[in-house]
């Protein structure tokens, strides 16, 4: 009897898990111009992110729309088309967000 109850619980939890999974997305900022003082642009509330479900948003708007930021990290990207020439690399931020 004990084995069958445990099997039933495990089977039910395997099918219920996807129902409780959070919705997550990866958002990317526009390329940010470097300066001699800040070779890697700082992440601020003014940085715009492009998210699949939210469109173009800033960090506070992500929270206002019912999402939360799980993690952010910076990366280097090539100079955007038409941007001024520089010896420094442009930066872009990636944000992993999750629906609350």
MDTraj code that builds the backbone (N, CA, C; nanometers):
import mdtraj as md
import numpy as np

residues = "UNK UNK UNK UNK UNK UNK UNK UNK UNK UNK UNK UNK UNK UNK UNK UNK UNK UNK UNK UNK UNK UNK UNK UNK UNK UNK UNK UNK UNK UNK UNK UNK UNK UNK UNK UNK UNK UNK UNK UNK UNK UNK UNK UNK UNK UNK UNK UNK UNK UNK UNK UNK UNK UNK UNK UNK UNK UNK UNK UNK UNK UNK UNK UNK UNK UNK UNK UNK UNK UNK UNK UNK UNK UNK UNK UNK UNK UNK UNK UNK UNK UNK UNK UNK UNK UNK UNK UNK UNK UNK UNK UNK UNK UNK UNK UNK UNK UNK UNK UNK".split()
xyz = np.array([
    [0.0826, -0.1214, 0.0000],
    [0.0000, 0.0000, 0.0000],
    [0.0862, 0.1266, 0.0000],
    [0.1912, 0.1247, 0.0802],
    [0.2765, 0.2415, 0.0902],
    [0.3439, 0.2727, -0.0435],
    [0.3888, 0.1721, -0.1150],
    [0.4535, 0.1918, -0.2442],
    [0.3588, 0.2567, -0.3445],
    [0.2346, 0.2164, -0.3475],
    [0.1410, 0.2721, -0.4446],
    [0.1057, 0.4167, -0.4141],
    [0.0977, 0.4548, -0.2892],
    [0.0686, 0.5938, -0.2539],
    [0.1869, 0.6817, -0.2928],
    [0.3090, 0.6355, -0.2636],
    [0.4277, 0.7108, -0.2998],
    [0.4390, 0.7242, -0.4514],
    [0.4097, 0.6174, -0.5233],
    [0.4132, 0.6225, -0.6699],
    [0.3115, 0.7217, -0.7235],
    [0.1936, 0.7226, -0.6656],
    [0.0884, 0.8154, -0.7082],
    [0.1299, 0.9606, -0.6836],
    [0.1923, 0.9878, -0.5689],
    [0.2374, 1.1235, -0.5367],
    [0.3458, 1.1679, -0.6341],
    [0.4420, 1.0805, -0.6613],
    [0.5481, 1.1139, -0.7560],
    [0.4934, 1.1380, -0.8962],
    [0.4003, 1.0565, -0.9382],
    [0.3400, 1.0724, -1.0702],
    [0.2636, 1.2043, -1.0794],
    [0.1882, 1.2368, -0.9769],
    [0.1116, 1.3617, -0.9763],
    [0.2044, 1.4833, -0.9761],
    [0.3152, 1.4761, -0.9014],
    [0.4061, 1.5908, -0.8965],
    [0.4783, 1.6107, -1.0296],
    [0.5037, 1.5033, -1.1023],
    [0.5682, 1.5156, -1.2333],
    [0.4804, 1.5912, -1.3315],
    [0.3496, 1.5714, -1.3247],
    [0.2589, 1.6419, -1.4152],
    [0.2247, 1.7819, -1.3651],
    [0.2340, 1.8061, -1.2351],
    [0.1984, 1.9372, -1.1793],
    [0.3121, 2.0371, -1.1912],
    [0.4351, 1.9921, -1.1969],
    [0.5503, 2.0833, -1.1984],
    [0.5450, 2.1864, -1.3099],
    [0.5157, 2.1499, -1.4364],
    [0.5111, 2.2527, -1.5410],
    [0.4060, 2.3603, -1.5163],
    [0.3007, 2.3288, -1.4435],
    [0.1968, 2.4277, -1.4163],
    [0.2475, 2.5380, -1.3242],
    [0.3486, 2.5072, -1.2432],
    [0.4010, 2.6047, -1.1493],
    [0.5296, 2.6699, -1.1986],
    [0.5739, 2.6359, -1.3168],
    [0.6977, 2.6929, -1.3699],
    [0.6786, 2.8407, -1.4002],
    [0.7797, 2.9192, -1.3686],
    [0.7734, 3.0631, -1.3938],
    [0.8036, 3.0913, -1.5406],
    [0.7491, 3.2035, -1.5886],
    [0.7787, 3.2471, -1.7247],
    [0.9011, 3.3382, -1.7180],
    [1.0019, 3.3086, -1.7984],
    [1.1232, 3.3885, -1.7983],
    [1.1612, 3.4307, -1.9390],
    [1.2373, 3.5378, -1.9483],
    [1.2821, 3.5900, -2.0775],
    [1.4209, 3.6510, -2.0631],
    [1.4861, 3.6663, -2.1749],
    [1.6152, 3.7344, -2.1811],
    [1.5941, 3.8661, -2.2546],
    [1.6385, 3.9744, -2.1933],
    [1.6269, 4.1076, -2.2528],
    [1.7677, 4.1618, -2.2766],
    [1.7815, 4.2432, -2.3800],
    [1.9124, 4.3010, -2.4140],
    [1.8975, 4.4524, -2.4243],
    [1.9985, 4.5225, -2.3724],
    [1.9974, 4.6688, -2.3826],
    [2.0504, 4.7113, -2.5190],
    [2.0229, 4.8355, -2.5524],
    [2.0830, 4.8929, -2.6726],
    [2.2328, 4.9074, -2.6467],
    [2.3158, 4.9115, -2.7499],
    [2.4594, 4.9320, -2.7274],
    [2.4838, 5.0665, -2.6586],
    [2.5681, 5.0651, -2.5574],
    [2.5969, 5.1850, -2.4792],
    [2.7375, 5.2334, -2.5119],
    [2.7494, 5.3624, -2.5383],
    [2.8773, 5.4210, -2.5791],
    [2.9751, 5.4271, -2.4624],
    [3.0994, 5.3893, -2.4877],
    [3.2020, 5.3998, -2.3837],
    [3.2576, 5.5416, -2.3761],
    [3.3177, 5.5735, -2.2646],
    [3.3920, 5.6988, -2.2501],
    [3.5275, 5.6640, -2.1894],
    [3.6203, 5.7563, -2.1926],
    [3.7512, 5.7305, -2.1310],
    [3.7365, 5.7110, -1.9797],
    [3.6403, 5.7803, -1.9180],
    [3.6194, 5.7674, -1.7741],
    [3.5466, 5.6360, -1.7399],
    [3.4588, 5.5914, -1.8277],
    [3.3818, 5.4682, -1.8062],
    [3.3895, 5.3809, -1.9309],
    [3.4938, 5.2986, -1.9426],
    [3.5053, 5.2136, -2.0613],
    [3.3914, 5.1120, -2.0726],
    [3.3357, 5.0736, -1.9583],
    [3.2155, 4.9894, -1.9588],
    [3.1037, 5.0743, -1.9013],
    [3.0027, 5.1017, -1.9819],
    [2.8927, 5.1890, -1.9388],
    [2.8232, 5.1304, -1.8166],
    [2.7842, 5.2187, -1.7255],
    [2.7194, 5.1757, -1.6015],
    [2.5726, 5.1414, -1.6248],
    [2.5246, 5.0435, -1.5521],
    [2.3832, 5.0061, -1.5557],
    [2.3066, 5.1016, -1.4655],
    [2.2127, 5.1759, -1.5242],
    [2.1313, 5.2718, -1.4486],
    [1.9844, 5.2489, -1.4831],
    [1.8975, 5.3205, -1.4156],
    [1.7532, 5.3116, -1.4438],
    [1.7167, 5.3657, -1.5812],
    [1.8076, 5.4384, -1.6445],
    [1.7799, 5.4980, -1.7756],
    [1.8147, 5.4062, -1.8934],
    [1.8817, 5.2949, -1.8672],
    [1.9184, 5.2022, -1.9742],
    [1.7922, 5.1350, -2.0279],
    [1.7750, 5.1368, -2.1594],
    [1.6575, 5.0755, -2.2226],
    [1.6886, 4.9312, -2.2603],
    [1.5952, 4.8422, -2.2280],
    [1.6070, 4.7013, -2.2628],
    [1.4995, 4.6652, -2.3639],
    [1.5309, 4.5755, -2.4537],
    [1.4325, 4.5196, -2.5465],
    [1.3996, 4.3789, -2.4986],
    [1.2736, 4.3577, -2.4616],
    [1.2274, 4.2289, -2.4092],
    [1.1195, 4.1742, -2.5026],
    [1.1173, 4.0431, -2.5255],
    [1.0179, 3.9850, -2.6166],
    [0.8728, 4.0171, -2.5792],
    [0.8373, 4.0081, -2.4513],
    [0.6977, 4.0315, -2.4111],
    [0.6681, 4.1761, -2.3742],
    [0.7696, 4.2510, -2.3339],
    [0.7467, 4.3864, -2.2826],
    [0.7838, 4.4961, -2.3811],
    [0.8572, 4.4632, -2.4865],
    [0.9032, 4.5651, -2.5797],
    [1.0193, 4.6424, -2.5199],
    [1.0282, 4.7712, -2.5505],
    [1.1367, 4.8548, -2.4995],
    [1.0981, 4.9109, -2.3631],
    [1.1737, 4.8740, -2.2608],
    [1.1444, 4.9162, -2.1230],
    [1.2735, 4.9508, -2.0503],
    [1.2584, 5.0303, -1.9448],
    [1.3688, 5.0586, -1.8528],
    [1.3503, 4.9686, -1.7304],
    [1.4534, 4.9591, -1.6477],
    [1.4486, 4.8682, -1.5330],
    [1.3260, 4.8884, -1.4423],
    [1.2920, 5.0111, -1.4021],
    [1.1742, 5.0270, -1.3161],
    [1.0445, 4.9795, -1.3828],
    [1.0346, 4.9956, -1.5140],
    [0.9130, 4.9544, -1.5856],
    [0.8970, 4.8025, -1.5869],
    [1.0085, 4.7304, -1.5829],
    [0.9999, 4.5840, -1.5768],
    [0.9227, 4.5434, -1.4525],
    [0.9555, 4.6051, -1.3393],
    [0.8853, 4.5742, -1.2144],
    [0.7408, 4.6239, -1.2172],
    [0.7184, 4.7423, -1.2725],
    [0.5831, 4.7969, -1.2792],
    [0.4906, 4.7081, -1.3610],
    [0.5457, 4.6346, -1.4574],
    [0.4641, 4.5490, -1.5434],
    [0.4521, 4.4060, -1.4905],
    [0.4945, 4.3838, -1.3659],
    [0.4746, 4.2540, -1.3023],
    [0.5844, 4.1517, -1.3270],
    [0.7035, 4.1975, -1.3603],
    [0.8174, 4.1096, -1.3802],
    [0.9240, 4.1461, -1.2784],
    [1.0204, 4.0554, -1.2562],
    [1.1336, 4.0870, -1.1698],
    [1.2623, 4.0488, -1.2413],
    [1.3690, 4.1163, -1.2056],
    [1.4997, 4.0890, -1.2650],
    [1.5682, 3.9826, -1.1813],
    [1.6077, 3.8749, -1.2471],
    [1.6742, 3.7649, -1.1785],
    [1.8253, 3.7861, -1.1803],
    [1.8781, 3.8314, -1.2939],
    [2.0222, 3.8495, -1.3070],
    [2.0508, 3.9460, -1.4219],
    [2.1597, 4.0206, -1.4091],
    [2.2081, 4.1049, -1.5191],
    [2.3575, 4.0819, -1.5360],
    [2.4055, 4.0996, -1.6560],
    [2.5489, 4.0967, -1.6819],
    [2.5782, 4.1806, -1.8047],
    [2.7016, 4.2298, -1.8119],
    [2.7440, 4.3160, -1.9222],
    [2.8258, 4.2364, -2.0218],
    [2.8197, 4.2783, -2.1471],
    [2.9007, 4.2185, -2.2517],
    [2.9470, 4.3264, -2.3473],
    [3.0491, 4.2966, -2.4221],
    [3.1010, 4.3906, -2.5210],
    [3.0397, 4.3585, -2.6567],
    [3.0048, 4.4628, -2.7309],
    [2.9430, 4.4459, -2.8628],
    [3.0152, 4.5353, -2.9636],
    [3.0064, 4.5014, -3.0915],
    [3.0691, 4.5874, -3.1930],
    [3.0029, 4.7253, -3.1989],
    [3.0745, 4.8187, -3.2532],
    [3.0229, 4.9561, -3.2705],
    [2.8987, 4.9514, -3.3593],
    [2.7893, 5.0135, -3.3144],
    [2.6679, 5.0168, -3.3973],
    [2.6905, 5.0942, -3.5271],
    [2.6134, 5.0625, -3.6267],
    [2.6188, 5.1306, -3.7566],
    [2.5966, 5.2801, -3.7366],
    [2.6854, 5.3609, -3.7883],
    [2.6711, 5.5064, -3.7819],
    [2.7189, 5.5689, -3.6525],
    [2.7659, 5.4903, -3.5574],
    [2.8144, 5.5453, -3.4301],
    [2.9546, 5.6022, -3.4494],
    [2.9918, 5.6981, -3.3660],
    [3.1249, 5.7574, -3.3800],
    [3.2355, 5.6538, -3.3585],
    [3.3438, 5.6682, -3.4310],
    [3.4565, 5.5751, -3.4191],
    [3.5245, 5.5923, -3.2831],
    [3.5654, 5.4816, -3.2261],
    [3.6361, 5.4827, -3.0979],
    [3.7224, 5.3579, -3.0890],
    [3.8268, 5.3653, -3.0088],
    [3.9101, 5.2478, -2.9853],
    [3.8508, 5.1584, -2.8777],
    [3.7488, 5.2061, -2.8079],
    [3.6859, 5.1299, -2.7008],
    [3.5656, 5.0518, -2.7553],
    [3.5358, 4.9401, -2.6930],
    [3.4206, 4.8597, -2.7325],
    [3.2933, 4.9129, -2.6660],
    [3.1829, 4.9048, -2.7374],
    [3.0533, 4.9398, -2.6806],
    [3.0091, 4.8274, -2.5872],
    [2.9288, 4.8618, -2.4871],
    [2.8769, 4.7592, -2.3977],
    [2.7284, 4.7422, -2.4193],
    [2.6816, 4.6251, -2.3800],
    [2.5389, 4.5940, -2.3830],
    [2.5101, 4.5106, -2.2586],
    [2.3960, 4.5361, -2.1972],
    [2.3573, 4.4584, -2.0792],
    [2.2526, 4.3557, -2.1179],
    [2.2610, 4.2414, -2.0533],
    [2.1622, 4.1352, -2.0690],
    [2.0915, 4.1237, -1.9347],
    [1.9603, 4.1130, -1.9360],
    [1.8827, 4.0941, -1.8133],
    [1.7960, 3.9696, -1.8284],
    [1.8052, 3.8834, -1.7317],
    [1.7171, 3.7676, -1.7241],
    [1.6022, 3.8082, -1.6346],
    [1.4794, 3.8080, -1.6887],
    [1.3634, 3.8521, -1.6098],
    [1.2648, 3.7360, -1.5956],
    [1.1805, 3.7478, -1.4932],
    [1.0844, 3.6424, -1.4624],
    [0.9506, 3.7055, -1.4259],
    [0.8432, 3.6484, -1.4754],
    [0.7085, 3.6967, -1.4436],
    [0.6789, 3.6682, -1.2960],
    [0.6300, 3.7689, -1.2258],
    [0.5969, 3.7525, -1.0829],
    [0.4602, 3.6896, -1.0694],
])
top = md.Topology()
chain = top.add_chain()
for i, resn in enumerate(residues, 1):
    res = top.add_residue(resn, chain, resSeq=i)
    for name in ("N", "CA", "C"):
        top.add_atom(name, md.element.get_by_symbol(name[0]), res)
traj = md.Trajectory(xyz[None], top)
